[in-house]
Amino acid sequence: MSFLCMMEAKLPPGFRFHPRDEELICDYLARRVAGDGDGVPMMVDVDLNKCEPWDLPETACVGGKEWYFYSLRDRKYATGQRTNRATVSGYWKATGKDRQVVDPRRGGLVGMRKTLVFYQGRAPKGKKTDWVMHEFRMEGPASLPLKSSYKEDWVLCRVFYKSRGLCSKPGVRTATTTRDHPLCRPSWTPSSASSTPR
């Protein structure tokens, strides 16, 4: 039985995990940065440099069309700000400007959201895929005490496959595809599955 299915079997029927951006930062990432992330059953720590995007759904605690993870940013250079986002088969490339995340409850900036797209191959000749990641980091006055107290550079990542229908994506399993658990039912056709995105 997969970890994903075991986790979902413990959740109430009809449970959906769809937090807003400010909730991801204030209610989840802030706890992880403060060292209390182990008490959050919806997310696990993942080294995104060691995982291909199509393997991430099997690692997630809660499935669906989006998967959530904590990750430590891997600095390309010890003294620099650039992040290493390469995997074995490709790399994540930032696209567009970072978006400010404002929390109306706290009345100000709480973080930033960076959008990245996965490319197969090596830069600059990588082939763009439909895998997208939103990387959330803490910013603003509320984050300063946490950031100065903890040396680790945690981010929260939301990964999804940008398509018309998730089930049309070969190799991606939703939360309900593990057959060895009675609560999980197939929602894709195994005969068309492969481990690489099209």
LUMDREN-35406 format. One record per residue: x, y, z of N, C-alpha, C in turn; residue in three letters; residue number from 1. Coordinates in Angstrom, 3 decimals, always signed. Layout:
REM residues N
{{X, Y, Z}, {X, Y, Z}, {X, Y, Z}, "ALA", NUM};
...
***
This chain:
REM residues 198
{{+0.848, -1.175, +0.000}, {+0.000, +0.000, +0.000}, {+0.896, +1.242, +0.000}, "MET", 1};
{{+0.617, +2.213, -0.847}, {+1.439, +3.415, -0.920}, {+1.197, +4.302, +0.292}, "SER", 2};
{{+2.196, +5.133, +0.605}, {+2.071, +6.079, +1.710}, {+0.917, +7.035, +1.458}, "PHE", 3};
{{+0.757, +7.445, +0.212}, {-0.331, +8.347, -0.172}, {-1.682, +7.748, +0.183}, "LEU", 4};
{{-1.899, +6.511, -0.161}, {-3.189, +5.873, +0.095}, {-3.407, +5.655, +1.589}, "CYS", 5};
{{-2.350, +5.307, +2.319}, {-2.483, +5.135, +3.766}, {-2.880, +6.450, +4.427}, "MET", 6};
{{-2.264, +7.546, +3.974}, {-2.583, +8.852, +4.538}, {-4.026, +9.223, +4.244}, "MET", 7};
{{-4.453, +9.014, +3.003}, {-5.812, +9.396, +2.628}, {-6.858, +8.510, +3.290}, "GLU", 8};
{{-6.510, +7.278, +3.622}, {-7.460, +6.396, +4.297}, {-7.795, +6.915, +5.692}, "ALA", 9};
{{-6.909, +7.730, +6.271}, {-7.131, +8.288, +7.604}, {-7.968, +9.565, +7.562}, "LYS", 10};
{{-8.159, +10.131, +6.386}, {-8.887, +11.394, +6.270}, {-10.383, +11.145, +6.140}, "LEU", 11};
{{-11.197, +12.112, +6.549}, {-12.649, +11.938, +6.437}, {-13.091, +11.904, +4.978}, "PRO", 12};
{{-14.200, +11.226, +4.676}, {-14.703, +11.170, +3.301}, {-14.962, +12.574, +2.760}, "PRO", 13};
{{-14.613, +12.778, +1.518}, {-14.845, +14.066, +0.878}, {-13.802, +15.120, +1.178}, "GLY", 14};
{{-12.770, +14.759, +1.930}, {-11.738, +15.735, +2.284}, {-11.020, +16.225, +1.033}, "PHE", 15};
{{-10.852, +17.535, +0.913}, {-10.081, +18.139, -0.177}, {-9.108, +19.126, +0.443}, "ARG", 16};
{{-7.879, +19.111, -0.012}, {-6.857, +20.018, +0.511}, {-6.588, +21.086, -0.538}, "PHE", 17};
{{-7.195, +22.253, -0.374}, {-7.037, +23.359, -1.325}, {-6.774, +24.668, -0.586}, "HIS", 18};
{{-5.632, +24.785, +0.091}, {-5.341, +26.008, +0.834}, {-5.021, +27.179, -0.097}, "PRO", 19};
{{-5.347, +28.388, +0.368}, {-4.997, +29.607, -0.366}, {-3.504, +29.872, -0.183}, "ARG", 20};
{{-2.936, +30.714, -1.041}, {-1.501, +31.002, -0.977}, {-1.077, +31.504, +0.401}, "ASP", 21};
{{-1.847, +32.437, +0.964}, {-1.471, +32.990, +2.273}, {-1.575, +31.936, +3.375}, "GLU", 22};
{{-2.479, +30.988, +3.230}, {-2.572, +29.899, +4.212}, {-1.358, +28.974, +4.111}, "GLU", 23};
{{-0.906, +28.711, +2.891}, {+0.282, +27.874, +2.720}, {+1.481, +28.485, +3.436}, "LEU", 24};
{{+1.617, +29.805, +3.340}, {+2.764, +30.467, +3.962}, {+2.583, +30.599, +5.471}, "ILE", 25};
{{+1.453, +31.138, +5.902}, {+1.251, +31.447, +7.331}, {+0.956, +30.220, +8.185}, "CYS", 26};
{{+0.209, +29.278, +7.652}, {-0.225, +28.140, +8.461}, {+0.620, +26.880, +8.264}, "ASP", 27};
{{+1.384, +26.806, +7.184}, {+2.181, +25.604, +6.927}, {+3.679, +25.905, +6.868}, "TYR", 28};
{{+4.095, +26.800, +5.973}, {+5.523, +27.080, +5.830}, {+6.100, +27.694, +7.105}, "LEU", 29};
{{+5.382, +28.616, +7.727}, {+5.886, +29.246, +8.958}, {+6.138, +28.193, +10.040}, "ALA", 30};
{{+5.274, +27.201, +10.129}, {+5.470, +26.126, +11.116}, {+6.713, +25.305, +10.786}, "ARG", 31};
{{+6.938, +25.050, +9.499}, {+8.112, +24.257, +9.105}, {+9.394, +25.026, +9.381}, "ARG", 32};
{{+9.393, +26.323, +9.063}, {+10.568, +27.160, +9.301}, {+10.882, +27.219, +10.796}, "VAL", 33};
{{+9.834, +27.235, +11.618}, {+10.013, +27.286, +13.072}, {+10.368, +25.923, +13.664}, "ALA", 34};
{{+10.453, +24.898, +12.823}, {+10.824, +23.571, +13.303}, {+9.659, +22.718, +13.738}, "GLY", 35};
{{+8.436, +23.146, +13.420}, {+7.244, +22.414, +13.846}, {+6.526, +21.754, +12.667}, "ASP", 36};
{{+7.217, +21.549, +11.560}, {+6.583, +20.985, +10.370}, {+6.220, +19.528, +10.487}, "GLY", 37};
{{+6.822, +18.820, +11.440}, {+6.512, +17.398, +11.595}, {+5.082, +17.174, +12.063}, "ASP", 38};
{{+4.479, +18.222, +12.637}, {+3.113, +18.089, +13.099}, {+2.083, +18.333, +12.019}, "GLY", 39};
{{+2.531, +18.533, +10.779}, {+1.627, +18.798, +9.659}, {+1.562, +17.550, +8.790}, "VAL", 40};
{{+0.478, +16.775, +8.876}, {+0.423, +15.504, +8.154}, {+0.182, +15.645, +6.652}, "PRO", 41};
{{-0.108, +16.834, +6.148}, {-0.442, +16.994, +4.735}, {+0.785, +17.077, +3.830}, "MET", 42};
{{+1.972, +17.303, +4.408}, {+3.156, +17.518, +3.584}, {+4.363, +16.778, +4.127}, "MET", 43};
{{+5.227, +16.379, +3.219}, {+6.477, +15.722, +3.591}, {+7.636, +16.534, +3.038}, "VAL", 44};
{{+8.826, +16.316, +3.604}, {+10.039, +16.953, +3.107}, {+10.530, +16.175, +1.894}, "ASP", 45};
{{+10.880, +16.893, +0.832}, {+11.357, +16.257, -0.399}, {+12.557, +17.034, -0.920}, "VAL", 46};
{{+13.588, +16.320, -1.354}, {+14.711, +16.949, -2.042}, {+14.350, +16.980, -3.521}, "ASP", 47};
{{+13.941, +18.135, -4.002}, {+13.461, +18.235, -5.383}, {+14.558, +18.023, -6.412}, "LEU", 48};
{{+15.827, +18.061, -6.002}, {+16.917, +17.774, -6.934}, {+17.083, +16.274, -7.156}, "ASN", 49};
{{+16.458, +15.474, -6.310}, {+16.576, +14.021, -6.435}, {+15.298, +13.377, -6.942}, "LYS", 50};
{{+14.279, +14.174, -7.206}, {+12.990, +13.640, -7.664}, {+12.594, +14.262, -8.995}, "CYS", 51};
{{+12.173, +13.426, -9.906}, {+11.606, +13.935, -11.154}, {+10.154, +14.315, -10.875}, "GLU", 52};
{{+9.605, +15.285, -11.591}, {+8.239, +15.725, -11.273}, {+7.202, +14.621, -11.378}, "PRO", 53};
{{+7.357, +13.695, -12.330}, {+6.361, +12.636, -12.497}, {+6.442, +11.584, -11.386}, "TRP", 54};
{{+7.489, +11.619, -10.561}, {+7.578, +10.724, -9.407}, {+6.979, +11.344, -8.145}, "ASP", 55};
{{+6.770, +12.644, -8.149}, {+6.302, +13.338, -6.951}, {+4.908, +12.927, -6.483}, "LEU", 56};
{{+3.942, +12.665, -7.376}, {+2.621, +12.272, -6.876}, {+2.649, +11.048, -5.962}, "PRO", 57};
{{+3.540, +10.103, -6.209}, {+3.639, +8.912, -5.357}, {+4.239, +9.232, -3.993}, "GLU", 58};
{{+4.969, +10.349, -3.900}, {+5.621, +10.748, -2.658}, {+4.694, +11.567, -1.773}, "THR", 59};
{{+3.701, +12.192, -2.381}, {+2.828, +13.129, -1.666}, {+1.980, +12.438, -0.611}, "ALA", 60};
{{+1.614, +13.210, +0.417}, {+0.723, +12.694, +1.467}, {-0.727, +12.766, +1.035}, "CYS", 61};
{{-1.074, +13.791, +0.290}, {-2.452, +13.990, -0.151}, {-2.422, +14.196, -1.652}, "VAL", 62};
{{-3.281, +13.480, -2.363}, {-3.270, +13.538, -3.816}, {-4.312, +14.464, -4.381}, "GLY", 63};
{{-4.644, +14.210, -5.615}, {-5.569, +15.060, -6.342}, {-4.869, +15.570, -7.577}, "GLY", 64};
{{-5.067, +16.835, -7.878}, {-4.440, +17.427, -9.054}, {-3.246, +18.295, -8.699}, "LYS", 65};
{{-3.023, +18.502, -7.409}, {-1.883, +19.284, -6.939}, {-1.238, +18.529, -5.787}, "GLU", 66};
{{+0.101, +18.621, -5.696}, {+0.835, +17.932, -4.643}, {+1.706, +18.947, -3.921}, "TRP", 67};
{{+1.795, +18.823, -2.607}, {+2.469, +19.810, -1.770}, {+3.633, +19.178, -1.024}, "TYR", 68};
{{+4.748, +19.942, -0.945}, {+5.963, +19.447, -0.298}, {+6.710, +20.588, +0.368}, "PHE", 69};
{{+7.491, +20.231, +1.388}, {+8.506, +21.137, +1.919}, {+9.816, +20.759, +1.250}, "TYR", 70};
{{+10.654, +21.761, +0.998}, {+11.962, +21.474, +0.427}, {+12.960, +22.525, +0.905}, "SER", 71};
{{+14.197, +22.095, +1.093}, {+15.268, +23.043, +1.389}, {+15.828, +23.547, +0.075}, "LEU", 72};
{{+15.984, +24.851, -0.029}, {+16.576, +25.392, -1.252}, {+18.059, +25.054, -1.266}, "ARG", 73};
{{+18.510, +24.510, -2.381}, {+19.904, +24.117, -2.558}, {+20.613, +25.255, -3.279}, "ASP", 74};
{{+21.471, +25.966, -2.562}, {+22.191, +27.091, -3.162}, {+23.223, +26.581, -4.166}, "ARG", 75};
{{+23.247, +27.217, -5.339}, {+24.205, +26.839, -6.375}, {+25.630, +27.131, -5.905}, "LYS", 76};
{{+25.787, +28.269, -5.222}, {+27.083, +28.681, -4.687}, {+26.890, +29.016, -3.211}, "TYR", 77};
{{+27.851, +28.678, -2.379}, {+27.715, +28.839, -0.924}, {+27.380, +30.269, -0.515}, "ALA", 78};
{{+27.936, +31.246, -1.197}, {+27.711, +32.643, -0.806}, {+26.685, +33.352, -1.683}, "THR", 79};
{{+26.117, +32.660, -2.646}, {+25.192, +33.305, -3.580}, {+23.734, +33.062, -3.253}, "GLY", 80};
{{+22.875, +33.722, -4.020}, {+21.431, +33.584, -3.847}, {+20.799, +32.652, -4.879}, "GLN", 81};
{{+21.543, +32.284, -5.926}, {+20.978, +31.428, -6.968}, {+20.747, +30.022, -6.443}, "ARG", 82};
{{+19.614, +29.453, -6.857}, {+19.228, +28.127, -6.384}, {+19.483, +27.081, -7.454}, "THR", 83};
{{+20.034, +25.940, -7.043}, {+20.228, +24.821, -7.955}, {+18.903, +24.077, -8.080}, "ASN", 84};
{{+18.355, +24.000, -9.289}, {+17.069, +23.334, -9.486}, {+17.169, +22.223, -10.528}, "ARG", 85};
{{+18.342, +21.617, -10.649}, {+18.536, +20.547, -11.632}, {+18.210, +19.194, -11.014}, "ALA", 86};
{{+17.632, +18.304, -11.835}, {+17.406, +16.917, -11.449}, {+18.247, +16.059, -12.386}, "THR", 87};
{{+18.121, +14.750, -12.297}, {+18.881, +13.865, -13.179}, {+18.476, +14.070, -14.635}, "VAL", 88};
{{+17.173, +14.211, -14.903}, {+16.722, +14.272, -16.299}, {+16.372, +15.670, -16.794}, "SER", 89};
{{+16.478, +16.685, -15.951}, {+16.118, +18.024, -16.409}, {+16.336, +19.078, -15.347}, "GLY", 90};
{{+15.541, +20.153, -15.433}, {+15.703, +21.267, -14.503}, {+14.420, +22.091, -14.440}, "TYR", 91};
{{+14.240, +22.762, -13.306}, {+13.132, +23.690, -13.113}, {+13.620, +25.080, -13.477}, "TRP", 92};
{{+12.860, +25.778, -14.309}, {+13.246, +27.126, -14.745}, {+12.168, +28.125, -14.336}, "LYS", 93};
{{+12.603, +29.213, -13.690}, {+11.664, +30.251, -13.265}, {+11.071, +30.939, -14.484}, "ALA", 94};
{{+9.801, +31.300, -14.374}, {+9.117, +32.000, -15.453}, {+8.328, +33.163, -14.860}, "THR", 95};
{{+8.386, +34.306, -15.494}, {+7.653, +35.476, -15.007}, {+8.247, +36.047, -13.731}, "GLY", 96};
{{+7.550, +37.050, -13.195}, {+7.995, +37.709, -11.966}, {+7.416, +36.999, -10.747}, "LYS", 97};
{{+8.137, +37.091, -9.649}, {+7.612, +36.559, -8.393}, {+6.371, +37.354, -8.002}, "ASP", 98};
{{+5.400, +36.654, -7.454}, {+4.134, +37.281, -7.055}, {+4.106, +37.461, -5.542}, "ARG", 99};
{{+3.704, +38.651, -5.099}, {+3.580, +38.906, -3.666}, {+2.369, +38.165, -3.116}, "GLN", 100};
{{+2.529, +37.609, -1.923}, {+1.416, +36.962, -1.234}, {+1.098, +37.808, -0.006}, "VAL", 101};
{{-0.112, +38.351, +0.012}, {-0.556, +39.222, +1.096}, {-1.631, +38.490, +1.886}, "VAL", 102};
{{-1.540, +38.588, +3.202}, {-2.547, +37.961, +4.061}, {-3.438, +39.047, +4.655}, "ASP", 103};
{{-4.719, +39.077, +4.268}, {-5.609, +40.108, +4.801}, {-5.778, +40.016, +6.321}, "PRO", 104};
{{-5.593, +38.822, +6.889}, {-5.714, +38.669, +8.349}, {-4.587, +39.387, +9.076}, "ARG", 105};
{{-3.407, +39.393, +8.464}, {-2.243, +40.023, +9.089}, {-1.995, +41.419, +8.526}, "ARG", 106};
{{-2.693, +41.749, +7.459}, {-2.615, +43.090, +6.898}, {-1.311, +43.439, +6.215}, "GLY", 107};
{{-0.700, +42.496, +5.531}, {+0.523, +42.840, +4.821}, {+1.161, +41.657, +4.122}, "GLY", 108};
{{+2.344, +41.933, +3.580}, {+3.121, +40.936, +2.848}, {+3.584, +39.827, +3.793}, "LEU", 109};
{{+3.336, +38.579, +3.394}, {+3.790, +37.439, +4.200}, {+4.741, +36.533, +3.424}, "VAL", 110};
{{+4.765, +36.669, +2.095}, {+5.638, +35.804, +1.322}, {+5.618, +36.119, -0.154}, "GLY", 111};
{{+6.341, +35.287, -0.897}, {+6.428, +35.424, -2.351}, {+6.168, +34.060, -2.979}, "MET", 112};
{{+5.594, +34.103, -4.197}, {+5.361, +32.874, -4.949}, {+6.103, +32.962, -6.273}, "ARG", 113};
{{+6.999, +32.009, -6.485}, {+7.758, +31.920, -7.737}, {+7.167, +30.784, -8.555}, "LYS", 114};
{{+6.954, +31.012, -9.858}, {+6.447, +29.973, -10.753}, {+7.611, +29.408, -11.554}, "THR", 115};
{{+7.701, +28.077, -11.581}, {+8.758, +27.395, -12.326}, {+8.143, +26.346, -13.234}, "LEU", 116};
{{+8.784, +26.115, -14.369}, {+8.354, +25.097, -15.330}, {+9.490, +24.096, -15.470}, "VAL", 117};
{{+9.148, +22.808, -15.601}, {+10.172, +21.771, -15.726}, {+10.546, +21.567, -17.190}, "PHE", 118};
{{+11.859, +21.525, -17.458}, {+12.407, +21.262, -18.788}, {+13.189, +19.955, -18.735}, "TYR", 119};
{{+12.983, +19.081, -19.716}, {+13.771, +17.849, -19.816}, {+15.021, +18.135, -20.621}, "GLN", 120};
{{+16.136, +17.545, -20.196}, {+17.407, +17.785, -20.863}, {+18.215, +18.814, -20.087}, "GLY", 121};
{{+19.250, +19.321, -20.712}, {+20.134, +20.291, -20.071}, {+19.959, +21.667, -20.696}, "ARG", 122};
{{+20.082, +22.689, -19.844}, {+19.984, +24.079, -20.309}, {+21.170, +24.366, -21.223}, "ALA", 123};
{{+21.003, +25.160, -22.234}, {+19.791, +25.904, -22.597}, {+18.914, +25.171, -23.614}, "PRO", 124};
{{+19.200, +23.904, -23.874}, {+18.466, +23.191, -24.928}, {+17.397, +22.251, -24.389}, "LYS", 125};
{{+16.976, +22.452, -23.157}, {+15.954, +21.592, -22.577}, {+14.614, +21.750, -23.275}, "GLY", 126};
{{+13.803, +20.696, -23.203}, {+12.471, +20.704, -23.815}, {+11.427, +20.980, -22.734}, "LYS", 127};
{{+10.630, +22.012, -22.943}, {+9.622, +22.426, -21.972}, {+8.555, +21.347, -21.817}, "LYS", 128};
{{+8.172, +21.083, -20.556}, {+7.096, +20.128, -20.275}, {+5.908, +20.887, -19.688}, "THR", 129};
{{+4.865, +20.165, -19.342}, {+3.685, +20.780, -18.733}, {+3.695, +20.678, -17.212}, "ASP", 130};
{{+4.837, +20.317, -16.622}, {+4.950, +20.266, -15.165}, {+5.255, +21.663, -14.645}, "TRP", 131};
{{+4.475, +22.113, -13.668}, {+4.614, +23.456, -13.107}, {+4.771, +23.346, -11.596}, "VAL", 132};
{{+5.594, +24.238, -11.041}, {+5.763, +24.296, -9.593}, {+5.604, +25.736, -9.131}, "MET", 133};
{{+4.840, +25.924, -8.067}, {+4.783, +27.201, -7.366}, {+5.631, +27.032, -6.111}, "HIS", 134};
{{+6.665, +27.849, -5.998}, {+7.563, +27.791, -4.844}, {+7.251, +28.979, -3.933}, "GLU", 135};
{{+6.843, +28.691, -2.708}, {+6.482, +29.736, -1.746}, {+7.621, +29.927, -0.756}, "PHE", 136};
{{+7.961, +31.190, -0.505}, {+8.965, +31.509, +0.506}, {+8.436, +32.634, +1.395}, "ARG", 137};
{{+8.928, +32.684, +2.611}, {+8.494, +33.719, +3.545}, {+9.207, +35.026, +3.239}, "MET", 138};
{{+8.470, +36.117, +3.313}, {+9.001, +37.473, +3.134}, {+8.188, +38.398, +4.011}, "GLU", 139};
{{+8.685, +39.598, +4.215}, {+7.929, +40.592, +4.962}, {+8.326, +40.638, +6.421}, "GLY", 140};
{{+7.787, +41.627, +7.136}, {+8.169, +41.854, +8.535}, {+7.914, +40.658, +9.450}, "PRO", 141};
{{+6.835, +39.933, +9.225}, {+6.504, +38.802, +10.104}, {+7.505, +37.659, +9.977}, "ALA", 142};
{{+8.208, +37.583, +8.847}, {+9.128, +36.463, +8.634}, {+10.510, +36.714, +9.220}, "SER", 143};
{{+10.850, +37.957, +9.538}, {+12.209, +38.273, +9.986}, {+12.630, +37.531, +11.250}, "LEU", 144};
{{+11.806, +37.493, +12.317}, {+12.244, +36.743, +13.507}, {+12.479, +35.264, +13.213}, "PRO", 145};
{{+11.620, +34.659, +12.392}, {+11.780, +33.240, +12.059}, {+13.025, +33.015, +11.225}, "LEU", 146};
{{+13.229, +33.862, +10.204}, {+14.356, +33.666, +9.298}, {+15.689, +33.863, +10.003}, "LYS", 147};
{{+15.747, +34.789, +10.965}, {+17.009, +35.024, +11.654}, {+17.290, +33.945, +12.696}, "SER", 148};
{{+16.245, +33.290, +13.207}, {+16.422, +32.264, +14.236}, {+16.799, +30.912, +13.643}, "SER", 149};
{{+16.383, +30.646, +12.415}, {+16.601, +29.333, +11.807}, {+17.433, +29.480, +10.543}, "TYR", 150};
{{+18.506, +28.701, +10.461}, {+19.441, +28.839, +9.352}, {+18.955, +28.146, +8.089}, "LYS", 151};
{{+18.104, +27.161, +8.224}, {+17.677, +26.402, +7.057}, {+16.732, +27.233, +6.196}, "GLU", 152};
{{+16.870, +27.105, +4.897}, {+16.129, +27.917, +3.935}, {+14.978, +27.095, +3.351}, "ASP", 153};
{{+13.893, +26.965, +4.111}, {+12.766, +26.143, +3.686}, {+11.860, +26.893, +2.726}, "TRP", 154};
{{+11.315, +26.151, +1.763}, {+10.259, +26.644, +0.886}, {+9.153, +25.594, +0.882}, "VAL", 155};
{{+7.976, +26.019, +0.471}, {+6.855, +25.099, +0.308}, {+6.547, +25.067, -1.181}, "LEU", 156};
{{+6.425, +23.880, -1.743}, {+6.213, +23.740, -3.185}, {+4.874, +23.087, -3.490}, "CYS", 157};
{{+4.167, +23.662, -4.458}, {+2.931, +23.071, -4.989}, {+3.248, +22.666, -6.424}, "ARG", 158};
{{+3.137, +21.386, -6.726}, {+3.473, +20.859, -8.055}, {+2.201, +20.343, -8.713}, "VAL", 159};
{{+2.059, +20.625, -10.003}, {+0.902, +20.121, -10.746}, {+1.271, +19.957, -12.210}, "PHE", 160};
{{+0.463, +19.171, -12.902}, {+0.643, +18.945, -14.337}, {-0.413, +19.755, -15.062}, "TYR", 161};
{{+0.027, +20.701, -15.869}, {-0.875, +21.612, -16.557}, {-1.429, +20.933, -17.812}, "LYS", 162};
{{-2.658, +20.441, -17.702}, {-3.293, +19.789, -18.845}, {-4.789, +19.960, -18.735}, "SER", 163};
{{-5.503, +19.519, -19.758}, {-6.964, +19.632, -19.735}, {-7.579, +18.672, -18.740}, "ARG", 164};
{{-6.944, +17.546, -18.549}, {-7.436, +16.567, -17.580}, {-6.277, +15.766, -17.049}, "GLY", 165};
{{-6.165, +15.665, -15.746}, {-5.048, +14.954, -15.141}, {-5.007, +13.503, -15.583}, "LEU", 166};
{{-6.160, +12.903, -15.751}, {-6.179, +11.478, -16.089}, {-5.657, +11.212, -17.490}, "CYS", 167};
{{-5.563, +12.263, -18.325}, {-5.010, +12.062, -19.660}, {-3.488, +12.032, -19.618}, "SER", 168};
{{-2.876, +12.346, -18.471}, {-1.432, +12.345, -18.339}, {-0.944, +10.953, -17.986}, "LYS", 169};
{{-0.240, +10.289, -18.897}, {+0.255, +8.947, -18.605}, {+1.240, +8.951, -17.448}, "PRO", 170};
{{+1.141, +7.940, -16.614}, {+2.097, +7.764, -15.538}, {+1.766, +8.506, -14.263}, "GLY", 171};
{{+0.819, +9.418, -14.293}, {+0.464, +10.160, -13.088}, {-0.675, +9.448, -12.403}, "VAL", 172};
{{-0.500, +9.190, -11.146}, {-1.555, +8.535, -10.382}, {-2.158, +9.542, -9.423}, "ARG", 173};
{{-3.448, +9.577, -9.393}, {-4.113, +10.437, -8.426}, {-4.193, +9.694, -7.111}, "THR", 174};
{{-4.800, +10.326, -6.132}, {-4.867, +9.730, -4.801}, {-5.658, +8.434, -4.788}, "ALA", 175};
{{-6.424, +8.175, -5.832}, {-7.322, +7.026, -5.795}, {-6.928, +5.937, -6.780}, "THR", 176};
{{-5.631, +5.754, -7.020}, {-5.253, +4.759, -8.014}, {-4.544, +3.537, -7.445}, "THR", 177};
{{-4.260, +3.494, -6.184}, {-3.578, +2.337, -5.634}, {-4.582, +1.229, -5.422}, "THR", 178};
{{-4.401, +0.120, -6.110}, {-5.404, -0.944, -6.115}, {-5.394, -1.809, -4.863}, "ARG", 179};
{{-4.296, -1.779, -4.101}, {-4.211, -2.694, -2.971}, {-4.891, -2.149, -1.715}, "ASP", 180};
{{-5.665, -1.112, -1.825}, {-6.418, -0.590, -0.687}, {-7.880, -0.469, -1.082}, "HIS", 181};
{{-8.804, -0.963, -0.244}, {-10.218, -0.979, -0.631}, {-10.814, +0.405, -0.850}, "PRO", 182};
{{-10.222, +1.454, -0.277}, {-10.773, +2.794, -0.461}, {-10.270, +3.461, -1.732}, "LEU", 183};
{{-9.323, +2.811, -2.398}, {-8.728, +3.416, -3.588}, {-9.215, +2.707, -4.841}, "CYS", 184};
{{-9.708, +3.484, -5.787}, {-10.219, +2.919, -7.029}, {-9.466, +3.499, -8.223}, "ARG", 185};
{{-9.217, +2.712, -9.262}, {-8.489, +3.219, -10.421}, {-9.241, +4.348, -11.112}, "PRO", 186};
{{-8.479, +5.392, -11.493}, {-9.085, +6.481, -12.253}, {-8.288, +6.770, -13.523}, "SER", 187};
{{-7.396, +5.856, -13.892}, {-6.633, +5.985, -15.129}, {-6.425, +4.597, -15.702}, "TRP", 188};
{{-5.992, +4.528, -16.933}, {-5.817, +3.247, -17.605}, {-4.357, +2.825, -17.554}, "THR", 189};
{{-4.017, +1.747, -16.807}, {-2.626, +1.332, -16.686}, {-1.973, +0.979, -18.015}, "PRO", 190};
{{-2.743, +0.539, -18.993}, {-2.148, +0.140, -20.270}, {-1.510, +1.311, -20.999}, "SER", 191};
{{-1.944, +2.539, -20.694}, {-1.377, +3.703, -21.376}, {-0.313, +4.390, -20.541}, "SER", 192};
{{+0.050, +3.823, -19.387}, {+0.972, +4.490, -18.468}, {+2.412, +4.376, -18.932}, "ALA", 193};
{{+3.158, +5.438, -18.701}, {+4.605, +5.437, -18.886}, {+5.187, +6.395, -17.870}, "SER", 194};
{{+6.490, +6.346, -17.633}, {+7.085, +7.177, -16.596}, {+7.609, +8.503, -17.110}, "SER", 195};
{{+7.499, +8.759, -18.403}, {+7.997, +10.033, -18.908}, {+6.864, +10.854, -19.478}, "THR", 196};
{{+6.930, +12.204, -19.244}, {+5.859, +13.049, -19.762}, {+5.952, +13.213, -21.260}, "PRO", 197};
{{+4.808, +13.487, -21.883}, {+4.796, +13.714, -23.329}, {+4.906, +15.182, -23.636}, "ARG", 198};
***
